[in-house]
Amino acid sequence: ATSCIPRSFCSVRSALLALAVRDMQEAGYHVAESLAECQRRVLTRNGSAKDIESIASTTSSSEDEEYGGFEKDAPVTWQLKLGHSVYDEALMVPLMKAQTADRCGFFFGLLVTGMLLAINACLQFLVLAKVAELTSNHIEDTNGKLFSLCMQRNASMPFTRRLEEQPEDGMYDDCGPLLPTMLSTPGEVDADKDGMWSLEDAAKLQASWGGAYGKDANNVLVLKHYLQRAAAGEMLAQASLSRPQWVQLTANFTQIPISWMEKERPYIELCTMTDSHLCGNMEERDILTRIFPDSELTVNQRIRKCKDVMENYCVEAFGQLYVVYEQWTYELCGERNSIWYEDKRVIVTSYSKPDDYVVRSDAIATWLYASFLLIILAIWWMSMFVELRQLMAWWVMLLFFPTKHLHHEEESQPLMIHEGRVAIKAIPTPYKLATLIFNLLPRTILGIWISYVGSEFLISADDYGELVLNGVALAFLVEVDEMLFAAVVSDPVKQVMEDCYPMEIEFIPNRRNLLLRCARTVSATGIWSMLIVAVTLALICQSYYSEGGKIDVGDALRCLCHAGGPSCMTAQLLGGKAILLDAAAVSSSGGNVGGMGHRR
């Protein structure tokens, strides 16, 4: 009866031990054979009392001398299985040639191995550099040009706010030329506050505004244009005045009264928008009735007057700076689509880029696209973690693998043959250093660079199809070394690599070796899974919510291309409806259906 108690206790202990052994094996670690033999002896029904007492005494040791159910002196084995890669071939072939070939064959093997590593590095580097260049050019062509036109302003910038809805963060997108925006409050151009806009005022403010607002201000050129208009009697305020009065009020056409600029204000506000194709949109949004208050004008006449102002008045008044805004708008906004609105029987214009970013229900600035991008990024990082884990195993193996000199007695040779299979028992120091410098270090740099560039390449995609194609294009990039190995390495070497025993090193964790204790007790599967989730979520947050991210791009495109949205300064100046409501595509919540938020 007394012998049943320790035997039952040890059986439970051995069962728990078996579960722990299996868990460690699934994580890639192997427990020493002595521990497995100990377990087998306990499970044997007729085991000796001495064996049972030995195991029972082990279980009674204090908890601070055990780690995860294993004795602290039980070794952890780290393995590296050589695969079908030129990197692995570059480790094996020099060791084989040094042990089996003559001097000529040895140096020829080194030459071939170095050539394969160089070809692989060149192929991956050149393709990766081109991908990085394409990504950089795409970002520069879109975001760089877009944010040189559209800048964020706070409420301190002087402009009229005519919309009831205001952005929650108090930040506005300024996507128009600077001077039309500033002239929407004409008193701002009067530097000395004498009620006149003079050349001195223009020159003084032109220099200060350029630095303060980050945009070119052609104040002097614009003032000269208005002086010419005044001399020709073309300003709206001159209609009720005689020519002598013009000369007197303008000091012989050297300055413009601020009250005259107030009369020009509706036209100037229209110049904050640079695309005359949007005049139909302005009519649908009830803006043109304020700009052209004549009740006798028909819808068609108001639209034609709007186009005339933008194509002639604005271009003449604000010059080539206005024209470049107009042309860059066409380049950035994508394909132009004409839509018939039955409500007022007008043609309105919609551009593909803002539609792709903020208007459609599956637009880029929605959770739907963000979720799809998250999946693609997760798949990409799964493939990259395979490479990064392999790199980690290589670093551990090369740093801690035993070293021996070549051409000693047979038992000290680095390669051993066992049952027709090759086993690497040691890597001499010169080969270690050469492998670290010419093999592992370049591979590590390329692996990290591929991970970064590939992520940027995927994030830069502007639609679902492009995102999928980018992912497919990247897939082959991480397999160049394996494709090169399969293409050029001889079949005998492939067979040796296939049959080679895994390289092994053993660590004995102790009370002070925290890293190895963690490796013994923490699930590797959980760690890598959490890392993939953390990396992909961080990339999604960075791509959407950082400065210049997809939310910023969507808001800026909607302001530049459609002059819409409560955060758009042009929409605030023009008044009317903040956006062009399309019941089929846009909700009444600001046009960001299913959106992830607004620009910060």
C-alpha positions as semicolon CSV with decimal commas, in nm:
position;residue;x (nm);y (nm);z (nm)
1;A;0,000;0,000;0,000
2;T;0,279;0,244;0,083
3;S;0,447;0,176;-0,249
4;C;0,128;0,275;-0,434
5;I;0,143;0,636;-0,313
6;P;0,479;0,736;-0,462
7;R;0,405;0,530;-0,773
8;S;0,074;0,712;-0,831
9;F;0,235;1,046;-0,758
10;C;0,515;0,977;-1,004
11;S;0,267;0,866;-1,269
12;V;0,087;1,200;-1,248
13;R;0,422;1,376;-1,253
14;S;0,534;1,184;-1,560
15;A;0,207;1,259;-1,740
16;L;0,252;1,632;-1,685
17;L;0,611;1,594;-1,792
18;A;0,502;1,426;-2,114
19;L;0,268;1,714;-2,196
20;A;0,545;1,965;-2,135
21;V;0,788;1,766;-2,349
22;R;0,540;1,760;-2,635
23;D;0,481;2,136;-2,604
24;M;0,852;2,207;-2,615
25;Q;0,895;1,982;-2,917
26;E;0,616;2,168;-3,101
27;A;0,799;2,494;-3,027
28;G;1,115;2,362;-3,188
29;Y;1,309;2,260;-2,877
30;H;1,423;1,911;-2,775
31;V;1,466;1,776;-2,427
32;A;1,768;1,572;-2,335
33;E;1,744;1,195;-2,388
34;S;1,808;1,136;-2,020
35;L;1,482;1,311;-1,935
36;A;1,285;1,099;-2,182
37;E;1,451;0,785;-2,046
38;C;1,360;0,894;-1,695
39;Q;1,000;0,939;-1,801
40;R;0,993;0,597;-1,969
41;R;1,130;0,428;-1,657
42;V;0,863;0,589;-1,440
43;L;0,584;0,483;-1,677
44;T;0,713;0,124;-1,676
45;R;0,489;-0,069;-1,445
46;N;0,764;-0,290;-1,308
47;G;1,020;-0,010;-1,261
48;S;1,252;-0,055;-0,971
49;A;1,188;0,119;-0,642
50;K;1,519;0,292;-0,681
51;D;1,410;0,447;-1,010
52;I;1,075;0,555;-0,865
53;E;1,233;0,707;-0,557
54;S;1,481;0,893;-0,776
55;I;1,206;1,055;-0,976
56;A;0,990;1,123;-0,670
57;S;1,279;1,298;-0,499
58;T;1,324;1,516;-0,807
59;T;0,962;1,631;-0,786
60;S;1,003;1,740;-0,428
61;S;1,270;1,999;-0,510
62;S;1,177;2,360;-0,443
63;E;0,991;2,556;-0,709
64;D;1,263;2,817;-0,750
65;E;1,497;2,545;-0,888
66;E;1,260;2,445;-1,167
67;Y;1,166;2,621;-1,489
68;G;0,841;2,538;-1,665
69;G;0,830;2,178;-1,539
70;F;1,193;2,095;-1,640
71;E;1,500;2,064;-1,428
72;K;1,724;2,365;-1,457
73;D;2,018;2,161;-1,591
74;A;1,824;1,989;-1,871
75;P;1,968;2,122;-2,200
76;V;1,779;2,307;-2,470
77;T;1,877;2,210;-2,825
78;W;1,876;2,472;-3,101
79;Q;1,857;2,328;-3,452
80;L;1,917;2,469;-3,800
81;K;1,806;2,259;-4,096
82;L;1,987;2,356;-4,415
83;G;1,745;2,425;-4,699
84;H;1,741;2,472;-5,075
85;S;1,906;2,812;-5,085
86;V;2,233;2,954;-5,218
87;Y;2,295;3,085;-4,865
88;D;2,290;2,731;-4,725
89;E;2,493;2,603;-5,021
90;A;2,755;2,868;-4,948
91;L;2,802;2,723;-4,600
92;M;2,815;2,357;-4,699
93;V;3,022;2,356;-5,020
94;P;3,343;2,515;-4,883
95;L;3,344;2,268;-4,593
96;M;3,294;1,978;-4,835
97;K;3,563;2,099;-5,075
98;A;3,814;2,161;-4,797
99;Q;3,770;1,806;-4,670
100;T;3,734;1,612;-4,997
101;A;3,892;1,810;-5,283
102;D;4,246;1,913;-5,369
103;R;4,361;2,273;-5,348
104;C;4,248;2,356;-5,701
105;G;3,904;2,207;-5,644
106;F;3,877;2,390;-5,312
107;F;3,948;2,733;-5,462
108;F;3,722;2,664;-5,760
109;G;3,441;2,573;-5,519
110;L;3,500;2,896;-5,327
111;L;3,490;3,093;-5,653
112;V;3,161;2,937;-5,762
113;T;3,009;2,989;-5,418
114;G;3,114;3,354;-5,408
115;M;2,980;3,405;-5,759
116;L;2,640;3,261;-5,663
117;L;2,621;3,484;-5,356
118;A;2,713;3,788;-5,567
119;I;2,456;3,706;-5,838
120;N;2,185;3,653;-5,578
121;A;2,271;3,979;-5,399
122;C;2,276;4,174;-5,727
123;L;1,942;4,032;-5,840
124;Q;1,768;4,105;-5,512
125;F;1,934;4,444;-5,467
126;L;1,855;4,569;-5,818
127;V;1,492;4,459;-5,808
128;L;1,448;4,591;-5,456
129;A;1,609;4,924;-5,545
130;K;1,371;4,960;-5,839
131;V;1,070;4,881;-5,620
132;A;1,188;5,140;-5,367
133;E;1,233;5,395;-5,647
134;L;0,886;5,327;-5,787
135;T;0,732;5,362;-5,443
136;S;0,920;5,684;-5,371
137;N;0,827;5,832;-5,710
138;H;0,461;5,739;-5,663
139;I;0,449;5,900;-5,319
140;E;0,632;6,209;-5,444
141;D;0,412;6,243;-5,753
142;T;0,093;6,221;-5,549
143;N;0,147;6,314;-5,187
144;G;0,437;6,550;-5,254
145;K;0,253;6,751;-5,516
146;L;-0,080;6,722;-5,335
147;F;0,050;6,859;-5,005
148;S;0,242;7,136;-5,179
149;L;-0,100;7,257;-5,296
150;C;-0,305;7,160;-4,989
151;M;-0,180;7,278;-4,652
152;Q;-0,349;7,268;-4,317
153;R;-0,446;7,593;-4,148
154;N;-0,582;7,662;-3,804
155;A;-0,853;7,909;-3,716
156;S;-0,603;8,196;-3,685
157;M;-0,580;8,235;-4,063
158;P;-0,821;8,509;-4,176
159;F;-1,099;8,381;-4,402
160;T;-1,479;8,381;-4,402
161;R;-1,653;8,070;-4,266
162;R;-1,997;8,040;-4,426
163;L;-2,078;7,676;-4,344
164;E;-2,265;7,578;-4,032
165;E;-2,057;7,263;-3,993
166;Q;-1,697;7,314;-3,882
167;P;-1,418;7,057;-3,840
168;E;-1,395;6,918;-3,489
169;D;-1,021;6,975;-3,463
170;G;-1,039;7,330;-3,600
171;M;-0,801;7,251;-3,888
172;Y;-0,878;7,346;-4,248
173;D;-0,739;7,231;-4,582
174;D;-0,614;7,526;-4,786
175;C;-0,592;7,389;-5,143
176;G;-0,621;7,710;-5,344
177;P;-0,376;7,986;-5,437
178;L;-0,282;8,197;-5,138
179;L;-0,374;8,545;-5,262
180;P;-0,738;8,473;-5,360
181;T;-0,787;8,327;-5,014
182;M;-0,635;8,631;-4,843
183;L;-0,827;8,873;-5,068
184;S;-1,153;8,711;-4,957
185;T;-1,103;8,943;-4,658
186;P;-0,973;9,250;-4,850
187;G;-0,858;9,438;-4,543
188;E;-0,573;9,187;-4,502
189;V;-0,386;9,332;-4,802
190;D;-0,381;9,680;-4,647
191;A;-0,058;9,660;-4,450
192;D;-0,061;10,020;-4,320
193;K;-0,438;10,024;-4,264
194;D;-0,496;10,346;-4,459
195;G;-0,784;10,202;-4,661
196;M;-0,572;10,172;-4,975
197;W;-0,388;9,880;-5,136
198;S;-0,061;10,025;-5,258
199;L;0,254;9,883;-5,412
200;E;0,431;9,932;-5,079
201;D;0,165;9,721;-4,906
202;A;0,193;9,453;-5,174
203;A;0,573;9,429;-5,160
204;K;0,579;9,418;-4,780
205;L;0,313;9,149;-4,743
206;Q;0,441;8,938;-5,034
207;A;0,762;8,862;-4,847
208;S;0,598;8,800;-4,509
209;W;0,310;8,585;-4,637
210;G;0,541;8,353;-4,829
211;G;0,727;8,262;-4,511
212;A;0,423;8,259;-4,283
213;Y;0,195;8,042;-4,499
214;G;0,438;7,834;-4,701
215;K;0,293;7,934;-5,039
216;D;0,397;8,174;-5,310
217;A;0,222;8,511;-5,293
218;N;0,233;8,726;-5,608
219;N;0,088;9,038;-5,445
220;V;0,272;9,293;-5,658
221;L;0,177;9,128;-5,988
222;V;-0,188;9,097;-5,887
223;L;-0,207;9,459;-5,770
224;K;-0,063;9,577;-6,105
225;H;-0,332;9,381;-6,283
226;Y;-0,607;9,547;-6,077
227;L;-0,452;9,888;-6,143
228;Q;-0,475;9,812;-6,516
229;R;-0,837;9,707;-6,475
230;A;-0,907;10,028;-6,284
231;A;-0,748;10,238;-6,560
232;A;-0,969;10,057;-6,813
233;G;-1,278;10,108;-6,595
234;E;-1,338;9,731;-6,559
235;M;-1,373;9,704;-6,183
236;L;-1,725;9,655;-6,049
237;A;-1,709;9,959;-5,816
238;Q;-1,638;10,193;-6,109
239;A;-1,980;10,144;-6,268
240;S;-2,135;10,432;-6,064
241;L;-1,832;10,662;-6,073
242;S;-1,691;10,905;-6,330
243;R;-1,340;10,888;-6,467
244;P;-1,217;11,193;-6,270
245;Q;-1,333;11,012;-5,958
246;W;-1,138;10,704;-6,065
247;V;-0,822;10,911;-6,100
248;Q;-0,874;11,086;-5,770
249;L;-0,958;10,774;-5,564
250;T;-0,669;10,572;-5,706
251;A;-0,414;10,857;-5,690
252;N;-0,377;10,843;-6,064
253;F;-0,403;10,463;-6,067
254;T;-0,120;10,394;-5,821
255;Q;-0,337;10,237;-5,550
256;I;-0,672;10,063;-5,515
257;P;-0,932;10,154;-5,250
258;I;-1,011;9,858;-5,026
259;S;-1,382;9,935;-5,081
260;W;-1,334;9,860;-5,451
261;M;-1,179;9,522;-5,364
262;E;-1,487;9,449;-5,148
263;K;-1,699;9,475;-5,465
264;E;-1,470;9,223;-5,637
265;R;-1,493;8,983;-5,346
266;P;-1,753;8,736;-5,488
267;Y;-1,543;8,682;-5,801
268;I;-1,223;8,653;-5,597
269;E;-1,382;8,390;-5,373
270;L;-1,472;8,193;-5,685
271;C;-1,101;8,207;-5,779
272;T;-1,013;8,001;-5,470
273;M;-1,147;7,710;-5,678
274;T;-0,927;7,632;-5,979
275;D;-1,144;7,398;-6,190
276;S;-1,411;7,557;-6,410
277;H;-1,567;7,212;-6,468
278;L;-1,704;7,234;-6,114
279;C;-1,936;7,526;-6,197
280;G;-2,225;7,283;-6,235
281;N;-2,142;7,146;-5,893
282;M;-2,148;7,498;-5,750
283;E;-2,495;7,553;-5,896
284;E;-2,620;7,227;-5,748
285;R;-2,474;7,326;-5,410
286;D;-2,659;7,662;-5,414
287;I;-2,340;7,869;-5,435
288;L;-2,380;8,053;-5,766
289;T;-2,699;8,227;-5,658
290;R;-2,490;8,419;-5,402
291;I;-2,204;8,489;-5,641
292;F;-2,441;8,609;-5,915
293;P;-2,746;8,747;-5,728
294;D;-2,928;8,868;-6,042
295;S;-3,263;8,690;-6,023
296;E;-3,310;8,722;-6,398
297;L;-3,023;8,484;-6,469
298;T;-3,112;8,127;-6,559
299;V;-2,925;7,821;-6,433
300;N;-2,739;7,792;-6,761
301;Q;-2,643;8,160;-6,757
302;R;-2,507;8,140;-6,404
303;I;-2,296;7,837;-6,494
304;R;-2,162;8,011;-6,807
305;K;-2,077;8,326;-6,608
306;C;-1,900;8,106;-6,350
307;K;-1,687;7,948;-6,621
308;D;-1,613;8,287;-6,773
309;V;-1,494;8,424;-6,440
310;M;-1,269;8,126;-6,371
311;E;-1,128;8,088;-6,722
312;N;-1,071;8,460;-6,787
313;Y;-1,102;8,684;-6,480
314;C;-0,911;8,452;-6,242
315;V;-0,639;8,362;-6,491
316;E;-0,579;8,726;-6,584
317;A;-0,587;8,849;-6,225
318;F;-0,370;8,584;-6,061
319;G;-0,149;8,483;-6,353
320;Q;0,054;8,168;-6,406
321;L;0,049;8,080;-6,038
322;Y;-0,325;8,026;-6,075
323;V;-0,271;7,825;-6,394
324;V;-0,025;7,586;-6,228
325;Y;-0,279;7,515;-5,954
326;E;-0,535;7,444;-6,225
327;Q;-0,312;7,205;-6,417
328;W;-0,183;7,023;-6,110
329;T;-0,543;6,975;-6,000
330;Y;-0,620;6,797;-6,327
331;E;-0,310;6,578;-6,286
332;L;-0,388;6,479;-5,928
333;C;-0,763;6,425;-5,941
334;G;-0,772;6,139;-6,189
335;E;-1,037;6,066;-6,447
336;R;-1,315;6,323;-6,487
337;N;-1,672;6,191;-6,500
338;S;-1,979;6,393;-6,598
339;I;-2,304;6,319;-6,415
340;W;-2,651;6,447;-6,497
341;Y;-2,841;6,581;-6,195
342;E;-3,213;6,584;-6,253
343;D;-3,284;6,813;-5,955
344;K;-3,167;7,131;-6,124
345;R;-3,100;6,971;-6,462
346;V;-2,729;7,046;-6,457
347;I;-2,413;6,855;-6,541
348;V;-2,189;6,801;-6,240
349;T;-1,833;6,671;-6,240
350;S;-1,681;6,397;-6,029
351;Y;-1,317;6,289;-6,022
352;S;-1,199;5,933;-5,968
353;K;-0,930;5,997;-5,705
354;P;-1,148;6,158;-5,437
355;D;-1,419;5,904;-5,519
356;D;-1,170;5,622;-5,457
357;Y;-1,056;5,774;-5,130
358;V;-1,367;5,909;-4,956
359;V;-1,689;5,884;-5,160
360;R;-1,748;5,516;-5,241
361;S;-1,871;5,280;-4,974
362;D;-1,552;5,071;-5,012
363;A;-1,322;5,372;-5,049
364;I;-0,964;5,372;-4,926
365;A;-1,047;5,582;-4,618
366;T;-1,294;5,320;-4,491
367;W;-1,260;5,023;-4,259
368;L;-1,339;4,790;-4,549
369;Y;-1,027;4,881;-4,744
370;A;-0,820;4,909;-4,426
371;S;-0,921;4,553;-4,331
372;F;-0,824;4,426;-4,675
373;L;-0,490;4,607;-4,653
374;L;-0,440;4,456;-4,306
375;I;-0,490;4,105;-4,448
376;I;-0,245;4,164;-4,735
377;L;0,014;4,310;-4,496
378;A;-0,032;4,017;-4,257
379;I;0,029;3,769;-4,540
380;W;0,337;3,964;-4,647
381;W;0,478;3,969;-4,295
382;M;0,407;3,598;-4,251
383;S;0,634;3,530;-4,547
384;M;0,891;3,774;-4,412
385;F;0,885;3,623;-4,065
386;V;0,984;3,290;-4,220
387;E;1,296;3,461;-4,350
388;L;1,358;3,662;-4,033
389;R;1,325;3,354;-3,810
390;Q;1,569;3,173;-4,037
391;L;1,810;3,465;-4,004
392;M;1,779;3,453;-3,626
393;A;1,856;3,080;-3,627
394;W;2,160;3,142;-3,847
395;W;2,297;3,413;-3,618
396;V;2,257;3,195;-3,309
397;M;2,409;2,895;-3,484
398;L;2,713;3,074;-3,626
399;L;2,788;3,263;-3,307
400;F;2,775;2,959;-3,079
401;F;2,860;2,665;-3,306
402;P;3,190;2,494;-3,212
403;T;3,503;2,572;-3,413
404;K;3,788;2,334;-3,507
405;H;4,082;2,355;-3,739
406;L;4,082;2,170;-4,072
407;H;4,309;1,879;-4,165
408;H;4,341;1,732;-3,819
409;E;4,271;1,372;-3,739
410;E;3,950;1,228;-3,881
411;E;3,740;1,256;-3,567
412;S;3,800;1,632;-3,555
413;Q;3,695;1,699;-3,914
414;P;3,405;1,949;-3,946
415;L;3,198;1,713;-4,161
416;M;3,113;1,359;-4,050
417;I;2,934;1,087;-4,248
418;H;2,677;0,883;-4,059
419;E;2,447;0,630;-4,229
420;G;2,512;0,793;-4,565
421;R;2,418;1,140;-4,441
422;V;2,645;1,438;-4,377
423;A;2,660;1,596;-4,032
424;I;2,830;1,932;-3,966
425;K;3,012;1,900;-3,636
426;A;3,221;2,216;-3,642
427;I;3,281;2,532;-3,846
428;P;3,642;2,655;-3,841
429;T;3,690;3,016;-3,735
430;P;3,798;3,146;-4,081
431;Y;3,486;2,996;-4,237
432;K;3,270;3,142;-3,963
433;L;3,404;3,490;-4,021
434;A;3,372;3,459;-4,399
435;T;3,014;3,331;-4,366
436;L;2,920;3,611;-4,128
437;I;3,067;3,885;-4,348
438;F;2,985;3,765;-4,700
439;N;2,677;3,552;-4,640
440;L;2,478;3,626;-4,326
441;L;2,534;4,002;-4,294
442;P;2,425;4,087;-4,653
443;R;2,134;3,847;-4,619
444;T;2,024;4,018;-4,297
445;I;2,044;4,364;-4,454
446;L;1,846;4,250;-4,757
447;G;1,587;4,077;-4,538
448;I;1,524;4,389;-4,329
449;W;1,522;4,611;-4,638
450;I;1,279;4,382;-4,822
451;S;1,045;4,386;-4,522
452;Y;1,040;4,767;-4,512
453;V;1,024;4,835;-4,886
454;G;0,762;4,566;-4,940
455;S;0,539;4,716;-4,673
456;E;0,572;5,065;-4,824
457;F;0,501;4,924;-5,171
458;L;0,178;4,763;-5,051
459;I;0,066;5,068;-4,851
460;S;0,122;5,296;-5,151
461;A;-0,145;5,114;-5,355
462;D;-0,451;5,325;-5,436
463;D;-0,708;5,054;-5,511
464;Y;-0,787;4,688;-5,452
465;G;-0,651;4,564;-5,784
466;E;-0,322;4,748;-5,748
467;L;-0,285;4,618;-5,393
468;V;-0,327;4,256;-5,503
469;L;-0,088;4,300;-5,796
470;N;0,173;4,459;-5,569
471;G;0,149;4,164;-5,333
472;V;0,194;3,914;-5,617
473;A;0,490;4,113;-5,753
474;L;0,664;4,097;-5,415
475;A;0,611;3,725;-5,369
476;F;0,898;3,617;-5,596
477;L;1,143;3,867;-5,447
478;V;1,196;3,669;-5,126
479;E;1,248;3,345;-5,320
480;V;1,528;3,457;-5,552
481;D;1,791;3,263;-5,353
482;E;1,584;2,943;-5,371
483;M;1,514;2,988;-5,745
484;L;1,883;3,044;-5,813
485;F;1,970;2,734;-5,609
486;A;1,719;2,523;-5,801
487;A;1,839;2,661;-6,135
488;V;2,218;2,623;-6,115
489;V;2,327;2,398;-5,826
490;S;2,420;2,043;-5,927
491;D;2,199;1,749;-5,832
492;P;2,465;1,579;-5,612
493;V;2,503;1,893;-5,402
494;K;2,123;1,924;-5,379
495;Q;2,106;1,565;-5,255
496;V;2,376;1,627;-4,995
497;M;2,189;1,934;-4,874
498;E;1,865;1,739;-4,860
499;D;2,017;1,453;-4,658
500;C;2,230;1,668;-4,428
501;Y;2,161;1,633;-4,057
502;P;2,040;1,953;-3,887
503;M;2,310;2,156;-3,719
504;E;2,265;2,146;-3,340
505;I;2,389;2,335;-3,040
506;E;2,287;2,281;-2,677
507;F;2,227;2,538;-2,407
508;I;2,191;2,457;-2,039
509;P;1,971;2,724;-1,882
510;N;2,034;2,831;-1,528
511;R;1,896;3,068;-1,272
512;R;2,065;3,369;-1,432
513;N;2,001;3,291;-1,801
514;L;1,667;3,466;-1,845
515;L;1,665;3,434;-2,227
516;L;1,696;3,057;-2,224
517;R;1,445;3,025;-1,942
518;C;1,195;3,220;-2,152
519;A;1,274;3,001;-2,451
520;R;1,190;2,697;-2,240
521;T;0,867;2,828;-2,090
522;V;0,707;3,068;-2,340
523;S;0,520;2,945;-2,648
524;A;0,709;3,044;-2,963
525;T;0,386;3,023;-3,160
526;G;0,224;3,285;-2,939
527;I;0,522;3,518;-2,957
528;W;0,547;3,514;-3,337
529;S;0,171;3,545;-3,377
530;M;0,158;3,850;-3,152
531;L;0,452;4,006;-3,336
532;I;0,280;3,969;-3,674
533;V;-0,040;4,122;-3,538
534;A;0,149;4,406;-3,370
535;V;0,355;4,490;-3,680
536;T;0,059;4,490;-3,919
537;L;-0,160;4,696;-3,686
538;A;0,121;4,948;-3,638
539;L;0,164;4,978;-4,015
540;I;-0,211;5,030;-4,065
541;C;-0,223;5,303;-3,800
542;Q;0,086;5,471;-3,944
543;S;-0,045;5,458;-4,301
544;Y;-0,385;5,605;-4,210
545;Y;-0,338;5,836;-3,914
546;S;0,014;5,975;-3,946
547;E;0,073;6,314;-4,104
548;G;0,025;6,275;-4,479
549;G;-0,150;5,940;-4,434
550;K;-0,449;5,809;-4,625
551;I;-0,700;6,005;-4,416
552;D;-0,509;6,326;-4,490
553;V;-0,485;6,238;-4,859
554;G;-0,859;6,170;-4,882
555;D;-0,957;6,500;-4,719
556;A;-0,708;6,695;-4,932
557;L;-0,827;6,533;-5,257
558;R;-1,191;6,603;-5,174
559;C;-1,105;6,970;-5,112
560;L;-0,878;7,011;-5,415
561;C;-1,085;6,818;-5,669
562;H;-1,442;6,874;-5,547
563;A;-1,400;7,187;-5,331
564;G;-1,604;7,004;-5,069
565;G;-1,611;6,910;-4,705
566;P;-1,642;7,113;-4,384
567;S;-1,263;7,104;-4,340
568;C;-1,209;7,256;-4,687
569;M;-1,130;7,628;-4,676
570;T;-1,270;7,681;-5,028
571;A;-1,600;7,521;-4,927
572;Q;-1,614;7,745;-4,621
573;L;-1,554;8,056;-4,833
574;L;-1,811;7,964;-5,097
575;G;-2,084;7,858;-4,854
576;G;-2,393;7,672;-4,974
577;K;-2,377;7,297;-4,922
578;A;-2,051;7,154;-4,792
579;I;-2,051;6,866;-5,038
580;L;-2,238;6,748;-5,343
581;L;-2,483;6,498;-5,202
582;D;-2,535;6,183;-5,404
583;A;-2,785;5,961;-5,230
584;A;-2,648;5,656;-5,406
585;A;-2,295;5,705;-5,284
586;V;-2,275;5,958;-5,004
587;S;-2,444;5,987;-4,670
588;S;-2,550;6,306;-4,502
589;S;-2,267;6,265;-4,253
590;G;-2,013;6,455;-4,455
591;G;-1,944;6,226;-4,747
592;N;-1,724;5,984;-4,555
593;V;-1,946;5,678;-4,555
594;G;-1,798;5,402;-4,345
595;G;-1,493;5,624;-4,303
596;M;-1,217;5,588;-4,049
597;G;-1,226;5,952;-3,945
598;H;-1,124;6,294;-4,066
599;R;-0,790;6,455;-4,111
600;R;-0,633;6,558;-3,784
